[in-house]
Amino acid sequence: MAGGQERILRRRIKSVESTKKITRAMELIAATRVVKAQDRSAAARPYAEMITSVILDLVKVGAAKEHPLLQRHEQARSEAIVCISSDRGLCGAYNSTIIRLTEREIDARRAEGRDFTLFVVGKKAQSYFRFRGFPMDHVFLDVTDQPTYDQAKQISDALRPRYEAGEFENAQLIYWRFLSAGAQQAVVRRFLPLEVEEDDPTARELSADLEYEPSPTGILNELLPRYVEARIYSALLDASASEHAARQRAMKSATDNAEELKITLTRVMNRARQDSITTEIMEIVGGAEALAQGKGSKEDLLVDHLMPPHAFPENLDRTDHTSAHH
């Protein structure tokens, strides 16, 4: 039984070692990808900030403030929610946090008696909301691993015309904001109508002493669709970098746990082997003692084994007398 237990433990240790190799490889791959994704996110962020700054300049000098993308459509009873999750798992609480945050926003809209329109990015959010019976207006898959500007444009083209038509009161982005390789933040950001926060670098005193060609309104009409695309693209890049960082941490934790489990199983196996050897030794000693108590000393046992009973003189005399009598 001890030998069977040892075989089982050896198989488990081998399985843990194989799992550890896989998680270690995935950790290294994620570490490589997070660096590239971080560079892409850092490169795209100034563009989004600058285009927002230019739009604010145009609004300051009297461009068409009645543009639909700058208006909050109070008459609409629906809100557009763009949820950005991942297409793959093994990234810790990355997806569950975003899904929980999105569901919280949906519950808040329902509590206020308003409707929502859900735009889902990523297979994980799609699977969850489909299982829970949430209506999804658009689903975009295979996006977050390496987002492209064309994919951001597809999302924008699905949402922006409906917002311009007054169908949505506002539009929210729910995603992971990438701060550094060790810090990410799940955020809910309103991007329509255009909103500038107090700590946003584009929130500054602007000068109207500028000349525009062809006109501020014409430029604004061209830039606002680009603004929507740039905000979505920046969010996709942040989400991608955050996903790879989360996967790197999750795989490192899994690798460390596999190493600890291997050490624990090895100790259990060694203890089981020692118990087996001790048991066998005790069985041998116990058997020898039982034989010694039942048949005399060790010398007597040896003589009985080597010499038959008729070899002793008294047995010979008894044998001869019996023969003479007959």
N, C-alpha and C positions, 0 to 999 in steps of 0.2 A: 504493500500500500504506500509505503514511504517512497519507493522507487517510482510509482505512478505519479505521486505528487511532484516529485522532482522533475519528471518529464513535462508535466503540465507547466511548471514554473519556467522551465527552459524555453518552452514554446512562447510563453507570454513575454519573456525577456527579449526573445528574438523579434517578436511582433513590435514591441516598444522601440527597439533599435531601428527597425524599418520605418516606423512612424516618425521617429526623431530625425532620420535622414531627410524625409520628405518635408517636414516643417522647417528644417534648417535651410533647405534649398529654397523654399518659398519665402523665407525671411530675407535671404540674400537677393532674390529677384525683386521683392517689394522695396528693399532698400535702394536698389538701382533705379527702379521706376519712380520712386518718390522724389529723387533728386531731379530727374528730367521734368516731372510734373510741376515741381516747385519752380523751376526756371521758366516754364511756360506760363504759369500763373503770374509770376512776378513781371514777366514781359508784357502780359496783356492788361494788367491792372492800370498802368499809366494811361493807356488808350481810353479805357472806360472813364477814368477820372477826367481826362482832358476833354472828351466829347461832352461830358456833363457840364464842365466848366464853360465850354463854348455856348452850349444851349442856354445856360444862365445869363451869359453875356448878351445873347440875342434877346432874351426876355426883358432884360434891364433896359435895352434901348428901344423897347416898344414893339417887338415882333408880335406876331399874332398869338396873343395869350389865350384866344378862344380855340386853339387847336385841340381836337379831341383827346390827344395823348397827354395834354396838360390839365385836363378837366377831371374832376371827381364826379362821376355820374350818379347823383343822389337818387334819381328816379329808378335806377336799376336795383333789383333786390338780390342780385347774385354777385359773388366774388370769385375771381379766378385764382386758383391755388396751384402753383407749380411745385411739385414735390420731386426732389432730385435724390434718388437712391442709387445703389450699385446694381450691376448685373450679376455679380458673383458674391459668394459668401466668404466665410473664413476671415472676417475683418472685425471681430469683436462686436461691440454694441453700435457699430456705425449705422447699420440699417434700422435697427430697432429704435434707436433714439430719434431718427428722422421720421419714421412712421408714427411714433408716439406723439411727436410734436405736431405733425400734420393732422392726426386724429383729434388732438386737442383744439386746434384751430377750427376744424369742421364742427366739433361739438359746440364751440363758442358761437359760430354762425347760426347753428340750429337753435341754440338757446335764445338768440336775438330775433328769431323768426325769419332769418334770411336764408337764401339758398347758396349753393357753391357749385363751381365747375372745376373738376379736378383734372389737371394735366400731369401725367405720371412719367417720370424718367427712371428707367431701370427695372429689371425683372423682379427684384425683391419687393419693391413697393407694389408692382402690378399683381404679384401672387397674393400678397396680403390683402389688398383692397378688393380683389376679385373674390377671395374666400369670404371676406366679411360682408360682401354684397354692396360695396360702395360704387356708385356710378362713376365711370371714368370716361372723360370726353375724348382724350387723346393719350396714347401710350407711345413712348419712344424708347427703343431698346438698343443695346450695343452702342451706348453713347459715352459712358463715364470712364471707360478704360483709357482712351485717348481721344478726348473730344476735339471736334473740328468746328471751324466757324460756320460751315455749311449746315451742320447739325443744329447749331444755335439758331441759325436763320430759319430752319424748318419749324422749330418750336415757336419762334417769333411770328412766322407767317400763319401758324395755327391760332395764335392768341390775339395778335395786334389788330387785325381787321374787325374782329368781334368787339374789341374794346372801343375802337373808333366808332363803331355803330351804336355805342351806348348800352351794350348788353351787360357789361360788368361795371360795378361801382368802383372797384380797384383791383389790382393784381398783386399777389404776394409770391415771393420766392422763398422756399424752405430748403436749406442746404447746409452743408458743413463749410464754414469759413476757415480757410487755411491761414494760421498765424505763423507757425513754425513747424519743424519736423516733430517736435514734442508737444505741440499745443494746437488744438483745433476747437472750433466753437460751432455748435448747432444754432442757426439763427433763422429768424423770420424777418424778411426784408420786403417792404413795399417798394416796387419799382415802377408802378403806374398808379396814379399820375406821378410825374417826376418828383422825387423827394430828396432833400439834402439834409443830412443830420448835422448837428452842431459840431461834432468832431470830424466831419468829412473835410478832407483837404480842399475840396472845391467850394466850401462855404467861406467866401472871402468878400471883401469890399471890391466891387467891380466899377470900372470906369466906363462911361458912355461916350468918351471922346474917341470913337472908332468909326471908320467908314467901311461899309459892307457892299459887296458887289456879288450878285445883282441886287439883292435887298435882304434885310434881316428876316423878313417873313419867308422869302423863297429859300434862304439857307436853312431856316428852322424846319421848314417842311421836308427838306432833304435829310437833315440830321436826326430828327426824332425817330424815324424807323431804325436808323443805325444805332441810336442810343439803346433802344430795346434789345437789339441783337447783341450789342456789346455787353450790356448788363447780364444777359443770359449766358453769353459765352464766358464771361469772367466767373460767374457762379459755377458753371460746369467745370472750369479749370480748377477752381478752389475745391470743388467736391472730389475731383479726380485725385488731386494731391492728398487730400485728407483721407480718401479711401486707401491709397497705397501706404500712407503713414499708419493708419489703423491696422491694416493687414500685417505690416512689419511688426508692430507691437504684439499683435495676437499670435503670430507665428513664433516670435521670440519667447513669449510666455508658454506656448505649447512645447517648444523645444526644452525649455527649462523644466517644465513639469514632466516631460518624458524622461529626462535625465534623473530626476528625483525618484520617479517610479521605478526606473531600472535599478537604482541603488537599493531601494526598498525591497524589490523582488529578489535581488541577489542575496540580500541578507536573510530573507525568509528561506530561500533555497538552501543556503549554507547551514542555517539552523536545522532545517529538515534533514539534511544529509548527516549532520552531527547526531541528531536524535536517532536516525536509522542505524548509524554505526554503533552508538551506545546501546541501543536495544539489542542488536545482534551479539555484541560482546556479553551483555547480561544474560542472554539466552544460552550462550555457550557455557558460561560459568555456572549458571543455574542447572543446566543439564549434567555437567560434570559432578556437581555436588550431589545431585539426586542419585546418580549412579554410585557414588562413593558411599552414601548412607544406606543404600539398599543391598550392597554386596560386600561390604567391608572396606579394608584399606586398598590403596592402589596396588600394593605388592600382591595381595590375595587375588585381586582381579586379574593381574598379569599371569599368576600361576594357573588359575582356573582356565585361563584362555589357552595357555601353552601345553598343559599336561592333562590328559584324560583321567577320569576317576579310577580306572583299573590299573593305573600306573603306581598307585600308592601301595605299600606292603600290606596294610591291614585288609585292603580290598583283595589282594592276591590270596592271603590266607583264607579268607572267607570263601573265595571262589574255589580253592582246592578242596576244602572240607565239603563243600556242597557237591562237588563232583564225586568224591569218594563215597558219600552217602548214597548217591544214586547208583 
